[in-house]
Amino acid sequence: MMQSFTKLTGIVAPLHRPNIDTDAIIPKQFLKRIERTGFGQFLFYDWRFSETGTSKPDFVLNREPYLHASILVAGPNFGCGSSREHAPWALLDFGFQVIIASSFADIFYNNCFKNGILPIVLPLHVTEQLAQKAVEHPGFQLDIDLITQEVRTLDGDTYRFDVDPYRKMCLQEGLDDIGLTLRHTAEITAYEATAPYATSIL
């Protein structure tokens, strides 16, 4: 099961570039792992590290306090490209629990909910403002409230966001596809015991 998500207060990392694709989020050479964990070290690898593997100090996630951020404010069409589920795995493993953008690629957006990340769609001018505040004021924080569906700045600005009620419930209760299936263990067991194929196989 996933960790449940209801509220978060966290540091914002600004990466307000359009069309950040999944190959930039987690390059293909790191997709050989079979576990869901351990991908955070490879997040935005080509942007974070040089060809020799040294850290690039000018990249936002290599600098304090952004490397401790749990909220990413990104540009439009975030998560485009291939449908690799490793992208939300890497973001979550690095520490991001919320991604705010004016638009997301559909498959990436769906994969976020399945892996415990809350993707929030806000108007472009709002995401630009939030990213700019994070640049000008390192350590800039936001309150994220899934229950009221609000993004709040610590100085009083509030932005409402939409989320599908079913996806909201899954995040609040920490239910991924496996968790949802396990909720029906008793019914599945009862059906298997009486299904026609059960006796024929035995």
Backbone as a printed PyTorch tensor [residue, N CA C, xyz], in Angstrom:
tensor([[[  0.8240,  -1.2010,   0.0000],
         [  0.0000,   0.0000,   0.0000],
         [  0.8630,   1.2570,   0.0000]],

        [[  0.2920,   2.3380,  -0.5120],
         [  0.9700,   3.6180,  -0.5150],
         [  0.7880,   4.2720,   0.8500]],

        [[  1.5850,   5.3060,   1.1070],
         [  1.3400,   6.1350,   2.2680],
         [  0.1320,   7.0210,   1.9860]],

        [[ -0.6860,   7.2170,   3.0030],
         [ -1.8430,   8.0850,   2.8160],
         [ -1.3960,   9.5400,   2.7280]],

        [[ -2.1830,  10.3370,   2.0220],
         [ -1.8710,  11.7520,   1.8490],
         [ -3.1280,  12.5610,   2.1310]],

        [[ -3.0060,  13.5350,   3.0420],
         [ -4.1080,  14.4600,   3.2940],
         [ -3.6260,  15.9050,   3.2520]],

        [[ -2.5380,  16.2070,   3.9830],
         [ -2.0130,  17.5660,   4.0320],
         [ -0.4880,  17.5410,   4.0020]],

        [[  0.0720,  18.6300,   3.5040],
         [  1.5270,  18.7500,   3.4380],
         [  1.9160,  20.2130,   3.4840]],

        [[  2.9120,  20.5430,   4.2790],
         [  3.5770,  21.8380,   4.2170],
         [  5.0170,  21.5660,   3.8230]],

        [[  5.4450,  22.1300,   2.6930],
         [  6.7640,  21.7860,   2.2090],
         [  7.4310,  22.8990,   1.4230]],

        [[  8.7450,  22.7480,   1.2680],
         [  9.5480,  23.6740,   0.4770],
         [  9.2590,  23.4500,  -1.0010]],

        [[  9.2320,  24.5320,  -1.7590],
         [  8.9480,  24.4780,  -3.1900],
         [ 10.2430,  24.5450,  -3.9800]],

        [[ 10.3890,  23.6290,  -4.9250],
         [ 11.4910,  23.6760,  -5.8820],
         [ 10.9400,  24.1470,  -7.2190]],

        [[ 11.4920,  25.2290,  -7.8060],
         [ 11.0040,  25.7190,  -9.0900],
         [ 11.7500,  25.0810, -10.2590]],

        [[ 10.9970,  24.4930, -11.1650],
         [ 11.5690,  23.9420, -12.3980],
         [ 10.5750,  24.2370, -13.5170]],

        [[ 10.3540,  25.5180, -13.7380],
         [  9.2710,  25.9590, -14.6120],
         [  9.7310,  25.9950, -16.0680]],

        [[  9.9360,  24.7960, -16.6190],
         [ 10.2650,  24.6310, -18.0260],
         [  9.1100,  23.8840, -18.6970]],

        [[  8.7670,  24.2230, -19.9190],
         [  7.6910,  23.4950, -20.6010],
         [  8.1830,  22.1470, -21.1230]],

        [[  7.2700,  21.2050, -21.2350],
         [  7.5090,  19.9340, -21.9290],
         [  8.6620,  19.1260, -21.3300]],

        [[  8.7430,  19.0840, -20.0180],
         [  9.7420,  18.2120, -19.3770],
         [  9.2630,  16.7750, -19.5270]],

        [[ 10.0310,  15.9740, -20.2550],
         [  9.5540,  14.6220, -20.5690],
         [ 10.1090,  13.5950, -19.5840]],

        [[  9.5890,  12.3850, -19.6990],
         [  9.9570,  11.3400, -18.7440],
         [ 11.3990,  10.8860, -18.9080]],

        [[ 11.9800,  11.0780, -20.0770],
         [ 13.3880,  10.7160, -20.2450],
         [ 14.2880,  11.7010, -19.5110]],

        [[ 13.8500,  12.9480, -19.3980],
         [ 14.5940,  13.9140, -18.5900],
         [ 14.4040,  13.6150, -17.1070]],

        [[ 13.1970,  13.2050, -16.7350],
         [ 12.9160,  12.8980, -15.3300],
         [ 13.7270,  11.7000, -14.8640]],

        [[ 13.7590,  10.6290, -15.6620],
         [ 14.5440,   9.4360, -15.3230],
         [ 15.0770,   8.8400, -16.6250]],

        [[ 16.3250,   9.1090, -16.9670],
         [ 16.8920,   8.6240, -18.2400],
         [ 16.8030,   7.1070, -18.3740]],

        [[ 16.7170,   6.6700, -19.6110],
         [ 16.4310,   5.2650, -19.9120],
         [ 17.4750,   4.2970, -19.3880]],

        [[ 18.7360,   4.7360, -19.2220],
         [ 19.7730,   3.8060, -18.7710],
         [ 19.5830,   3.3650, -17.3250]],

        [[ 18.6690,   4.0180, -16.6090],
         [ 18.4540,   3.6670, -15.2050],
         [ 17.1690,   2.8720, -14.9880]],

        [[ 16.6110,   2.3210, -16.0550],
         [ 15.3370,   1.6180, -15.9390],
         [ 15.5040,   0.1130, -15.7090]],

        [[ 16.7080,  -0.3270, -15.4180],
         [ 16.9640,  -1.7640, -15.2930],
         [ 16.6320,  -2.3110, -13.9100]],

        [[ 16.4570,  -1.4430, -12.9330],
         [ 16.1380,  -1.9020, -11.5840],
         [ 14.7420,  -2.5250, -11.5620]],

        [[ 14.5530,  -3.5370, -10.7310],
         [ 13.2550,  -4.1910, -10.6550],
         [ 12.4450,  -3.6990,  -9.4450]],

        [[ 13.1150,  -2.9870,  -8.5040],
         [ 12.3960,  -2.4360,  -7.3710],
         [ 11.8450,  -1.0610,  -7.7340]],

        [[ 10.8720,  -0.6040,  -6.9530],
         [ 10.3390,   0.7370,  -7.1460],
         [ 11.1840,   1.7900,  -6.4370]],

        [[ 12.0220,   1.3660,  -5.5190],
         [ 12.8280,   2.2960,  -4.7380],
         [ 14.2120,   2.4670,  -5.3450]],

        [[ 14.8960,   3.5120,  -4.9250],
         [ 16.2740,   3.7330,  -5.3520],
         [ 16.4330,   4.5740,  -6.6020]],

        [[ 15.3080,   5.0390,  -7.1690],
         [ 15.3930,   5.8190,  -8.4060],
         [ 15.6320,   7.3090,  -8.1560]],

        [[ 15.4580,   7.7540,  -6.9080],
         [ 15.6210,   9.1670,  -6.6170],
         [ 17.0060,   9.6940,  -6.9290]],

        [[ 18.0090,   8.8720,  -6.7630],
         [ 19.3820,   9.3000,  -7.0340],
         [ 19.6090,   9.5990,  -8.5130]],

        [[ 18.7220,   9.0910,  -9.3740],
         [ 18.8730,   9.2960, -10.8130],
         [ 17.9070,  10.3410, -11.3760]],

        [[ 17.1170,  10.9640, -10.5000],
         [ 16.1430,  11.9530, -10.9420],
         [ 16.8350,  13.1190, -11.6500]],

        [[ 16.3340,  13.4730, -12.8330],
         [ 16.9050,  14.5680, -13.6350],
         [ 18.4240,  14.4210, -13.7620]],

        [[ 18.8710,  13.1990, -13.9740],
         [ 20.3030,  12.8920, -13.8780],
         [ 21.1430,  13.7450, -14.8280]],

        [[ 20.7140,  13.8660, -16.0630],
         [ 21.5160,  14.6070, -17.0420],
         [ 21.5490,  16.0960, -16.7530]],

        [[ 20.5960,  16.5760, -15.9740],
         [ 20.5910,  17.9890, -15.5830],
         [ 21.3400,  18.2030, -14.2710]],

        [[ 21.3590,  17.1860, -13.4310],
         [ 22.0080,  17.3070, -12.1230],
         [ 23.4990,  17.0190, -12.1620]],

        [[ 23.9230,  16.1890, -13.1280],
         [ 25.3150,  15.7320, -13.1250],
         [ 25.9740,  15.9260, -14.4940]],

        [[ 27.2800,  16.1140, -14.4650],
         [ 28.0590,  16.2130, -15.6980],
         [ 28.3360,  14.8200, -16.2380]],

        [[ 28.9960,  14.7550, -17.3830],
         [ 29.3280,  13.4530, -17.9770],
         [ 30.2720,  12.6510, -17.0940]],

        [[ 31.0340,  13.3090, -16.2540],
         [ 31.9570,  12.6090, -15.3500],
         [ 31.3000,  12.2460, -14.0240]],

        [[ 30.0180,  12.6230, -13.8790],
         [ 29.2910,  12.2670, -12.6680],
         [ 29.3790,  13.2890, -11.5520]],

        [[ 30.0090,  14.4420, -11.8160],
         [ 30.1020,  15.4730, -10.7890],
         [ 28.8240,  16.3130, -10.7750]],

        [[ 28.4840,  16.7820,  -9.6060],
         [ 27.2600,  17.5520,  -9.4270],
         [ 27.3710,  18.9250, -10.0810]],

        [[ 26.2930,  19.3580, -10.7390],
         [ 26.2490,  20.6840, -11.3520],
         [ 25.6610,  21.6640, -10.3310]],

        [[ 26.4710,  22.5580,  -9.7980],
         [ 25.9920,  23.4230,  -8.7050],
         [ 24.9300,  24.4240,  -9.1270]],

        [[ 24.7910,  24.6720, -10.4380],
         [ 23.8090,  25.6490, -10.8820],
         [ 22.4080,  25.0580, -11.0270]],

        [[ 22.2710,  23.7240, -10.9570],
         [ 20.9450,  23.1200, -11.0930],
         [ 20.2110,  23.2070,  -9.7670]],

        [[ 18.9410,  23.5500,  -9.8380],
         [ 18.1720,  23.8880,  -8.6510],
         [ 18.1710,  22.7770,  -7.6070]],

        [[ 18.0570,  21.5220,  -8.0030],
         [ 17.9500,  20.4340,  -7.0320],
         [ 19.2980,  20.0260,  -6.4430]],

        [[ 20.3460,  20.6980,  -6.8480],
         [ 21.6530,  20.4760,  -6.2440],
         [ 22.0030,  21.5600,  -5.2260]],

        [[ 21.0460,  22.4700,  -4.9500],
         [ 21.3220,  23.5940,  -4.0680],
         [ 20.3900,  23.5780,  -2.8560]],

        [[ 20.9220,  24.0600,  -1.7540],
         [ 20.0870,  24.2870,  -0.5750],
         [ 19.1860,  25.4990,  -0.8230]],

        [[ 17.9780,  25.5100,  -0.3200],
         [ 17.3070,  24.4230,   0.4100],
         [ 16.4730,  23.5400,  -0.5000]],

        [[ 16.6060,  23.7600,  -1.8370],
         [ 15.7130,  23.0870,  -2.7840],
         [ 15.8810,  21.5690,  -2.7950]],

        [[ 17.0650,  21.0950,  -2.4390],
         [ 17.2560,  19.6420,  -2.4670],
         [ 16.4690,  18.9410,  -1.3740]],

        [[ 15.8470,  19.7250,  -0.4980],
         [ 14.9640,  19.1610,   0.5330],
         [ 13.4910,  19.4300,   0.2100]],

        [[ 13.2090,  19.8660,  -1.0040],
         [ 11.8420,  20.2210,  -1.3820],
         [ 10.9570,  18.9870,  -1.4830]],

        [[  9.6830,  19.1750,  -1.1480],
         [  8.6920,  18.1100,  -1.3170],
         [  7.6040,  18.5100,  -2.3150]],

        [[  7.6910,  19.7550,  -2.8100],
         [  6.7310,  20.2710,  -3.7870],
         [  7.5030,  20.7920,  -4.9880]],

        [[  7.1590,  20.3210,  -6.1750],
         [  7.8030,  20.7600,  -7.4080],
         [  6.8100,  21.5900,  -8.2050]],

        [[  7.2180,  22.8050,  -8.5840],
         [  6.4090,  23.6350,  -9.4670],
         [  7.0500,  23.6070, -10.8430]],

        [[  6.3430,  23.0370, -11.7920],
         [  6.8990,  22.7820, -13.1140],
         [  6.1310,  23.5390, -14.1880]],

        [[  6.6660,  23.4980, -15.4050],
         [  6.0300,  24.1460, -16.5370],
         [  4.9440,  23.2860, -17.1500]],

        [[  4.2860,  23.7930, -18.1900],
         [  3.1760,  23.0640, -18.8130],
         [  3.6240,  21.7780, -19.4940]],

        [[  2.6770,  20.8420, -19.5910],
         [  2.8770,  19.5450, -20.2470],
         [  3.9630,  18.7280, -19.5470]],

        [[  3.9580,  18.7730, -18.2360],
         [  4.9590,  18.0270, -17.4710],
         [  4.6910,  16.5220, -17.5840]],

        [[  5.7650,  15.7570, -17.7470],
         [  5.6590,  14.2980, -17.8100],
         [  5.3010,  13.7580, -19.1730]],

        [[  5.5350,  14.5430, -20.2330],
         [  5.2440,  14.0630, -21.5880],
         [  6.2880,  13.0320, -22.0060]],

        [[  6.1260,  12.4840, -23.1970],
         [  7.0670,  11.4710, -23.6770],
         [  6.5750,  10.0680, -23.3970]],

        [[  7.4950,   9.1520, -23.1410],
         [  7.1330,   7.7530, -22.9370],
         [  6.3630,   7.5830, -21.6380]],

        [[  5.6800,   6.4540, -21.5160],
         [  4.7440,   6.2420, -20.4110],
         [  5.3940,   5.6110, -19.1880]],

        [[  6.7090,   5.6160, -19.0930],
         [  7.4060,   4.8920, -18.0240],
         [  6.9320,   5.3010, -16.6310]],

        [[  6.5470,   4.3060, -15.8500],
         [  6.0880,   4.5510, -14.4840],
         [  7.2470,   4.8810, -13.5540]],

        [[  8.4700,   4.6470, -14.0490],
         [  9.6490,   4.9700, -13.2560],
         [  9.7460,   6.4600, -12.9540]],

        [[  9.1010,   7.3060, -13.7720],
         [  9.1830,   8.7520, -13.5620],
         [  8.5710,   9.1570, -12.2150]],

        [[  7.3250,   8.7830, -11.9210],
         [  6.8230,   9.1020, -10.5770],
         [  7.5620,   8.3600,  -9.4700]],

        [[  8.0720,   7.1600,  -9.7540],
         [  8.8730,   6.4610,  -8.7440],
         [ 10.0810,   7.3040,  -8.3530]],

        [[ 10.7630,   7.8740,  -9.3570],
         [ 11.9620,   8.6610,  -9.0890],
         [ 11.6290,   9.9420,  -8.3390]],

        [[ 10.5590,  10.6040,  -8.7360],
         [ 10.1490,  11.8290,  -8.0560],
         [  9.7940,  11.5670,  -6.5970]],

        [[  9.0370,  10.5090,  -6.3570],
         [  8.6370,  10.1820,  -4.9950],
         [  9.8320,   9.7670,  -4.1550]],

        [[ 10.7320,   8.9870,  -4.7310],
         [ 11.9000,   8.5120,  -4.0040],
         [ 12.8360,   9.6670,  -3.6510]],

        [[ 12.8640,  10.6970,  -4.4770],
         [ 13.6730,  11.8750,  -4.1900],
         [ 13.0740,  12.6930,  -3.0550]],

        [[ 11.7490,  12.6130,  -2.8970],
         [ 11.0900,  13.3220,  -1.8130],
         [  9.9010,  14.1670,  -2.2150]],

        [[  9.5750,  14.1920,  -3.5260],
         [  8.4430,  15.0000,  -3.9790],
         [  7.1330,  14.2580,  -3.7510]],

        [[  6.2030,  14.9380,  -3.0840],
         [  4.8810,  14.3850,  -2.8490],
         [  3.7990,  15.1230,  -3.6290]],

        [[  4.1260,  16.3310,  -4.0840],
         [  3.1840,  17.1510,  -4.8360],
         [  3.9010,  17.7710,  -6.0260]],

        [[  3.2370,  17.7620,  -7.1790],
         [  3.7450,  18.4470,  -8.3670],
         [  2.6560,  19.3940,  -8.8400]],

        [[  3.0250,  20.6470,  -9.0340],
         [  2.0800,  21.6590,  -9.4920],
         [  2.5020,  22.1140, -10.8840]],

        [[  1.5680,  22.0810, -11.8160],
         [  1.8420,  22.5270, -13.1810],
         [  0.5210,  22.9800, -13.7980]],

        [[  0.6340,  23.7030, -14.9120],
         [ -0.5940,  24.1490, -15.5900],
         [ -1.2010,  23.0380, -16.4350]],

        [[ -0.4050,  22.0170, -16.7650],
         [ -0.9290,  20.8430, -17.4690],
         [  0.0630,  19.7030, -17.3420]],

        [[ -0.4710,  18.4840, -17.4650],
         [  0.3330,  17.2700, -17.3760],
         [  0.0250,  16.3640, -18.5640]],

        [[  0.9940,  15.5370, -18.9360],
         [  0.7120,  14.4540, -19.8680],
         [ -0.2240,  13.4600, -19.1810]],

        [[ -1.1990,  12.9500, -19.9170],
         [ -2.2700,  12.1430, -19.3200],
         [ -1.7610,  10.9050, -18.5870]],

        [[ -0.8830,  10.1330, -19.2320],
         [ -0.4280,   8.8850, -18.6050],
         [  0.3840,   9.1750, -17.3560]],

        [[  1.2510,  10.1690, -17.4290],
         [  2.0360,  10.5430, -16.2530],
         [  1.1090,  10.9850, -15.1150]],

        [[  0.1110,  11.7950, -15.4470],
         [ -0.8520,  12.2820, -14.4590],
         [ -1.5200,  11.1090, -13.7440]],

        [[ -1.9690,  10.1190, -14.4960],
         [ -2.6040,   8.9440, -13.9060],
         [ -1.6240,   8.1490, -13.0480]],

        [[ -0.3900,   8.0170, -13.5220],
         [  0.6120,   7.2510, -12.7810],
         [  0.9630,   7.9060, -11.4460]],

        [[  0.8790,   9.2210, -11.3870],
         [  1.1480,   9.9100, -10.1190],
         [  0.1920,   9.4340,  -9.0390]],

        [[ -1.0950,   9.4250,  -9.3290],
         [ -2.0840,   8.9930,  -8.3410],
         [ -1.8580,   7.5490,  -7.9260]],

        [[ -1.4600,   6.7070,  -8.8590],
         [ -1.2480,   5.2900,  -8.5530],
         [ -0.0310,   5.0590,  -7.6590]],

        [[  0.8280,   6.0760,  -7.5520],
         [  2.0620,   5.9220,  -6.7800],
         [  2.1680,   6.8890,  -5.6050]],

        [[  1.0580,   7.5490,  -5.2660],
         [  1.0470,   8.3560,  -4.0550],
         [  1.5030,   9.7930,  -4.2130]],

        [[  1.5860,  10.2950,  -5.4460],
         [  1.9250,  11.6910,  -5.6980],
         [  0.6580,  12.4410,  -6.0850]],

        [[  0.5000,  13.6410,  -5.5460],
         [ -0.6400,  14.4760,  -5.8950],
         [ -0.2320,  15.4660,  -6.9850]],

        [[ -0.7290,  15.3040,  -8.2210],
         [ -0.4890,  16.2990,  -9.2660],
         [ -1.5990,  17.3480,  -9.2470]],

        [[ -1.2210,  18.5950,  -9.1580],
         [ -2.1870,  19.6870,  -9.0450],
         [ -2.0960,  20.5680, -10.2830]],

        [[ -3.2370,  20.8090, -10.9100],
         [ -3.3140,  21.6950, -12.0710],
         [ -3.7940,  23.0670, -11.6230]],

        [[ -2.9750,  24.0860, -11.8650],
         [ -3.3280,  25.4720, -11.6040],
         [ -3.0660,  26.2860, -12.8650]],

        [[ -3.6920,  27.4420, -13.0090],
         [ -3.4650,  28.2630, -14.2030],
         [ -1.9870,  28.6210, -14.3830]],

        [[ -1.5950,  28.8100, -15.6300],
         [ -0.1950,  29.0740, -15.9460],
         [  0.3420,  30.2940, -15.2110]],

        [[ -0.4530,  31.3500, -15.1390],
         [  0.0590,  32.5590, -14.4740],
         [  0.2910,  32.3150, -12.9810]],

        [[ -0.4790,  31.3970, -12.3850],
         [ -0.2790,  31.0740, -10.9740],
         [  0.9940,  30.2500, -10.7910]],

        [[  1.2050,  29.2520, -11.6370],
         [  2.4230,  28.4420, -11.5110],
         [  3.6640,  29.3000, -11.7520]],

        [[  3.5800,  30.2400, -12.6660],
         [  4.7040,  31.1500, -12.9000],
         [  4.9900,  31.9910, -11.6540]],

        [[  3.9370,  32.4890, -11.0120],
         [  4.1110,  33.2880,  -9.8050],
         [  4.7300,  32.4660,  -8.6740]],

        [[  4.2350,  31.2430,  -8.4970],
         [  4.7510,  30.3860,  -7.4290],
         [  6.2190,  30.0300,  -7.6740]],

        [[  6.5550,  29.7200,  -8.9210],
         [  7.9430,  29.4010,  -9.2480],
         [  8.8460,  30.6050,  -9.0140]],

        [[  8.3720,  31.7950,  -9.3870],
         [  9.1670,  33.0020,  -9.1990],
         [  9.4020,  33.2800,  -7.7150]],

        [[  8.3730,  33.0710,  -6.8920],
         [  8.5360,  33.2500,  -5.4600],
         [  9.5700,  32.2770,  -4.8940]],

        [[  9.5690,  31.0540,  -5.4150],
         [ 10.5260,  30.0610,  -4.9400],
         [ 11.9510,  30.4190,  -5.3510]],

        [[ 12.1050,  31.0860,  -6.5060],
         [ 13.4230,  31.5410,  -6.9520],
         [ 13.8940,  32.7160,  -6.0950]],

        [[ 13.0070,  33.6670,  -5.8710],
         [ 13.3780,  34.8890,  -5.1570],
         [ 13.5190,  34.6810,  -3.6530]],

        [[ 12.8160,  33.6880,  -3.1420],
         [ 12.8290,  33.4400,  -1.6950],
         [ 13.1100,  31.9580,  -1.4340]],

        [[ 14.3680,  31.5350,  -1.5300],
         [ 14.6960,  30.1270,  -1.2680],
         [ 14.1490,  29.6860,   0.0910]],

        [[ 13.4850,  28.5490,   0.0960],
         [ 12.8230,  28.0840,   1.2980],
         [ 11.3420,  28.4100,   1.3060]],

        [[ 10.8710,  29.0670,   0.2490],
         [  9.4370,  29.3700,   0.0920],
         [  8.6170,  28.0980,   0.2360]],

        [[  7.5640,  28.1770,   1.0590],
         [  6.7610,  26.9980,   1.3560],
         [  5.3080,  27.1840,   0.9450]],

        [[  4.6610,  26.0670,   0.7310],
         [  3.2290,  26.0310,   0.4620],
         [  2.5660,  25.0280,   1.3940]],

        [[  1.3200,  25.3250,   1.7430],
         [  0.4530,  24.3590,   2.4180],
         [ -0.4250,  23.7040,   1.3600]],

        [[ -0.4210,  22.3900,   1.3220],
         [ -1.2790,  21.6360,   0.4040],
         [ -2.3060,  20.8900,   1.2270]],

        [[ -3.5700,  21.1380,   0.9510],
         [ -4.6580,  20.4990,   1.6960],
         [ -5.5430,  19.7510,   0.7060]],

        [[ -5.4040,  18.4370,   0.7010],
         [ -6.1970,  17.6170,  -0.2140],
         [ -7.6580,  17.5800,   0.2170]],

        [[ -7.9220,  17.6760,   1.5010],
         [ -9.2950,  17.5930,   1.9990],
         [-10.1210,  18.7680,   1.4780]],

        [[ -9.5810,  19.9760,   1.5960],
         [-10.2930,  21.1660,   1.1110],
         [ -9.9470,  21.4980,  -0.3340]],

        [[ -8.9790,  20.7830,  -0.8920],
         [ -8.5070,  20.9930,  -2.2710],
         [ -8.0070,  22.4230,  -2.4650]],

        [[ -7.0740,  22.7980,  -1.5970],
         [ -6.5200,  24.1440,  -1.6260],
         [ -5.0020,  24.1230,  -1.5460]],

        [[ -4.3950,  25.0450,  -2.2700],
         [ -2.9770,  25.3660,  -2.1450],
         [ -2.9130,  26.7300,  -1.4750]],

        [[ -2.1620,  26.8310,  -0.3730],
         [ -2.0990,  28.0860,   0.3580],
         [ -0.6560,  28.5200,   0.5750]],

        [[ -0.3900,  29.8030,   0.3500],
         [  0.9030,  30.3650,   0.7000],
         [  0.8700,  30.7670,   2.1680]],

        [[  2.0300,  30.8700,   2.7760],
         [  2.0640,  31.2090,   4.1890],
         [  1.6800,  32.6620,   4.4470]],

        [[  1.6250,  33.4840,   3.3690],
         [  1.2030,  34.8730,   3.5500],
         [ -0.2530,  35.0980,   3.1550]],

        [[ -1.0140,  33.9970,   2.9470],
         [ -2.4610,  34.1420,   2.8500],
         [ -3.1150,  33.9270,   1.5020]],

        [[ -2.3590,  33.7520,   0.4370],
         [ -2.9750,  33.4780,  -0.8670],
         [ -3.4870,  32.0370,  -0.9030]],

        [[ -4.6450,  31.8450,  -1.5260],
         [ -5.2570,  30.5140,  -1.6010],
         [ -5.6740,  30.2240,  -3.0350]],

        [[ -5.3770,  29.0040,  -3.4910],
         [ -5.7320,  28.5790,  -4.8480],
         [ -6.4500,  27.2430,  -4.7460]],

        [[ -7.6450,  27.1780,  -5.3010],
         [ -8.4160,  25.9470,  -5.3120],
         [ -7.9830,  25.0720,  -6.4820]],

        [[ -8.0160,  23.7650,  -6.3020],
         [ -7.7260,  22.8520,  -7.3940],
         [ -8.7620,  21.7410,  -7.4310]],

        [[ -8.9360,  21.1620,  -8.5980],
         [ -9.8860,  20.0600,  -8.7920],
         [ -9.1620,  18.7260,  -8.7120]],

        [[ -9.8610,  17.7290,  -8.2080],
         [ -9.3280,  16.3660,  -8.1930],
         [-10.5150,  15.4070,  -8.2340]],

        [[-10.3770,  14.3490,  -9.0020],
         [-11.4310,  13.3480,  -9.0970],
         [-11.7040,  12.7400,  -7.7170]],

        [[-12.9710,  12.6210,  -7.3010],
         [-13.2850,  12.1140,  -5.9590],
         [-12.7150,  10.7240,  -5.6830]],

        [[-12.7230,   9.8540,  -6.6850],
         [-12.1930,   8.5050,  -6.4850],
         [-10.6950,   8.5480,  -6.2450]],

        [[ -9.9730,   9.3320,  -7.0420],
         [ -8.5300,   9.4580,  -6.8550],
         [ -8.2110,  10.1110,  -5.5170]],

        [[ -9.0270,  11.0700,  -5.1340],
         [ -8.8530,  11.7320,  -3.8420],
         [ -8.9720,  10.7220,  -2.7090]],

        [[ -9.9890,   9.8640,  -2.7860],
         [-10.1790,   8.8380,  -1.7660],
         [ -8.9800,   7.8960,  -1.6980]],

        [[ -8.4790,   7.4910,  -2.8520],
         [ -7.3390,   6.5660,  -2.8850],
         [ -6.1060,   7.1850,  -2.2310]],

        [[ -5.8440,   8.4670,  -2.5090],
         [ -4.7040,   9.1350,  -1.8920],
         [ -4.8930,   9.2630,  -0.3820]],

        [[ -6.0880,   9.6530,   0.0300],
         [ -6.3390,   9.8300,   1.4510],
         [ -6.1900,   8.5270,   2.2300]],

        [[ -6.5660,   7.4210,   1.6060],
         [ -6.5180,   6.1420,   2.2960],
         [ -5.2860,   5.3180,   1.9400]],

        [[ -4.4070,   5.8730,   1.0760],
         [ -3.1760,   5.1750,   0.7330],
         [ -3.3970,   3.9000,  -0.0540]],

        [[ -4.3140,   3.9520,  -1.0080],
         [ -4.6800,   2.7520,  -1.7590],
         [ -4.1720,   2.8270,  -3.1900]],

        [[ -3.2550,   1.9250,  -3.5400],
         [ -2.8870,   1.7540,  -4.9400],
         [ -3.7310,   0.6330,  -5.5230]],

        [[ -3.4130,   0.1840,  -6.7450],
         [ -4.2270,  -0.8580,  -7.3810],
         [ -4.2430,  -2.1480,  -6.5650]],

        [[ -3.0990,  -2.4980,  -5.9810],
         [ -3.0330,  -3.7160,  -5.1680],
         [ -3.8580,  -3.5520,  -3.8960]],

        [[ -3.7320,  -2.4050,  -3.2610],
         [ -4.5040,  -2.1460,  -2.0490],
         [ -5.9980,  -2.1860,  -2.2940]],

        [[ -6.4170,  -1.6460,  -3.4390],
         [ -7.8350,  -1.6730,  -3.7890],
         [ -8.3180,  -3.1010,  -3.9900]],

        [[ -7.4900,  -3.9220,  -4.6140],
         [ -7.8500,  -5.3270,  -4.8280],
         [ -7.9470,  -6.0770,  -3.5060]],

        [[ -6.9860,  -5.8210,  -2.6030],
         [ -6.9760,  -6.5250,  -1.3220],
         [ -8.1810,  -6.1730,  -0.4630]],

        [[ -8.8160,  -5.0650,  -0.7330],
         [-10.0360,  -4.7210,  -0.0130],
         [-11.1500,  -5.7400,  -0.2650]],

        [[-11.0440,  -6.4710,  -1.3520],
         [-12.0830,  -7.4190,  -1.7390],
         [-11.6020,  -8.8680,  -1.6080]],

        [[-10.6460,  -9.0810,  -0.7010],
         [-10.0800, -10.4250,  -0.5320],
         [-11.1620, -11.4430,  -0.1800]],

        [[-12.0530, -11.0850,   0.7200],
         [-13.0890, -12.0420,   1.1420],
         [-13.9960, -12.4130,  -0.0210]],

        [[-14.4030, -11.4100,  -0.8060],
         [-15.2740, -11.6920,  -1.9460],
         [-14.5630, -12.5280,  -3.0090]],

        [[-13.2800, -12.2290,  -3.2250],
         [-12.5110, -12.9860,  -4.2170],
         [-12.3740, -14.4460,  -3.7780]],

        [[-12.0690, -14.6440,  -2.4920],
         [-11.9150, -16.0010,  -1.9640],
         [-13.2230, -16.7810,  -2.0670]],

        [[-14.3330, -16.1120,  -1.7400],
         [-15.6390, -16.7740,  -1.8140],
         [-15.9800, -17.1470,  -3.2440]],

        [[-15.6880, -16.2550,  -4.1720],
         [-15.9720, -16.5370,  -5.5810],
         [-15.1190, -17.6930,  -6.0920]],

        [[-13.8280, -17.6760,  -5.7380],
         [-12.9350, -18.7470,  -6.1940],
         [-13.3700, -20.1080,  -5.6650]],

        [[-13.9450, -20.1140,  -4.4760],
         [-14.3730, -21.3790,  -3.8760],
         [-15.5830, -21.9800,  -4.5690]],

        [[-16.3780, -21.1350,  -5.2110],
         [-17.6010, -21.6170,  -5.8430],
         [-17.5650, -21.5540,  -7.3690]],

        [[-16.5150, -20.9810,  -7.9100],
         [-16.4420, -20.8370,  -9.3740],
         [-16.3590, -22.2070, -10.0270]],

        [[-17.0090, -22.4070, -11.1730],
         [-17.0190, -23.7140, -11.8500],
         [-15.6380, -24.2570, -12.1660]],

        [[-14.7210, -23.3570, -12.5100],
         [-13.3870, -23.8440, -12.8860],
         [-12.6340, -24.3740, -11.6890]],

        [[-12.9970, -23.9420, -10.4560],
         [-12.2590, -24.3460,  -9.2720],
         [-12.3530, -25.8590,  -9.0700]],

        [[-13.5570, -26.4340,  -9.1790],
         [-13.7150, -27.8580,  -8.9810],
         [-13.1750, -28.6530, -10.1550]],

        [[-13.2720, -28.0930, -11.3750],
         [-12.7990, -28.8300, -12.5390],
         [-11.2870, -28.9700, -12.5120]],

        [[-10.6030, -27.9390, -12.0020],
         [ -9.1240, -28.0090, -11.9240],
         [ -8.7150, -29.0370, -10.8820]],

        [[ -9.4420, -29.0490,  -9.7560],
         [ -9.1190, -30.0000,  -8.7020],
         [ -9.4980, -31.4080,  -9.1210]]])
